Amino acid sequence: MHYRNGREAKNGDKVVQLNSCGEIGAIGVLFDAKPGNDYCNGHIAPTLPGSTCGACLCDCIHADDLAAILKEKVLDKRPSGK
């Protein structure tokens, strides 16, 4: 099981899911994924909106900026042949 950039996927990973337009569709924790498949495998437990953990803004990035970085690195498109 691997992510779009080739990194090995593991249950419990914090993930950002991109939709077909390369925009962020979900943010959460991967669970119930089974080895041997990179498609329609596992579920994402979304992080709760309104979470009250402390946020140092200098440590944060806006979701749209993250999506732009992915597009710049050509990670916004599914690899050919998959």
C-alpha positions in Angstrom: 0.0 0.0 0.0 1.5 3.3 -1.1 0.5 6.9 -1.2 0.5 9.1 -4.3 4.2 10.1 -3.8 5.3 6.4 -3.3 5.5 6.5 0.5 4.4 3.2 2.2 0.9 3.5 3.7 0.1 2.3 7.2 -3.1 2.2 9.2 -3.0 5.0 11.7 -1.2 7.4 9.4 -2.5 11.0 9.3 -3.5 11.6 5.7 -4.7 14.3 3.3 -6.9 12.9 0.5 -7.0 14.7 -2.8 -10.1 14.7 -5.0 -10.0 14.2 -8.8 -9.3 18.0 -9.3 -6.3 17.8 -7.0 -8.1 19.7 -4.3 -8.1 18.5 -0.7 -11.2 16.2 -0.1 -10.5 14.9 3.4 -8.1 15.1 6.2 -7.9 12.4 8.9 -6.5 9.1 10.0 -6.2 6.0 7.7 -7.8 2.8 9.1 -8.9 -0.6 7.9 -6.5 -0.6 4.9 -5.4 -4.0 3.7 -2.0 -4.8 2.0 -1.9 -5.3 -1.7 -4.2 -2.6 -3.0 -3.8 1.2 -3.5 -7.4 1.8 -4.7 -10.6 2.0 -2.7 -8.7 0.5 0.2 -9.4 1.5 3.8 -11.2 4.4 5.3 -10.4 7.9 6.6 -11.6 8.9 10.0 -12.0 12.6 9.6 -10.5 15.0 12.1 -13.2 16.8 14.1 -14.0 20.3 13.0 -13.8 22.6 16.0 -10.9 20.8 17.6 -9.5 23.0 20.3 -5.9 22.1 20.3 -3.5 25.0 20.5 -2.2 26.3 17.1 1.0 28.2 16.6 0.2 29.9 13.3 3.8 29.9 12.2 3.6 26.1 12.3 0.4 25.9 10.2 -0.3 25.9 6.5 -3.6 26.7 4.8 -5.2 23.8 3.0 -5.2 25.7 -0.3 -1.5 26.4 0.0 -0.8 22.7 0.5 -2.8 21.8 -2.6 -0.8 24.4 -4.6 2.5 22.9 -3.4 1.3 19.4 -4.5 0.3 20.8 -7.9 3.7 22.5 -8.3 5.4 19.1 -7.5 3.1 17.3 -10.0 1.6 15.2 -7.2 -1.9 16.5 -8.0 -2.4 14.0 -10.7 -2.6 10.2 -10.5 0.5 8.5 -11.9 0.0 7.3 -15.5 -1.0 3.6 -15.8 -2.8 3.5 -12.5 
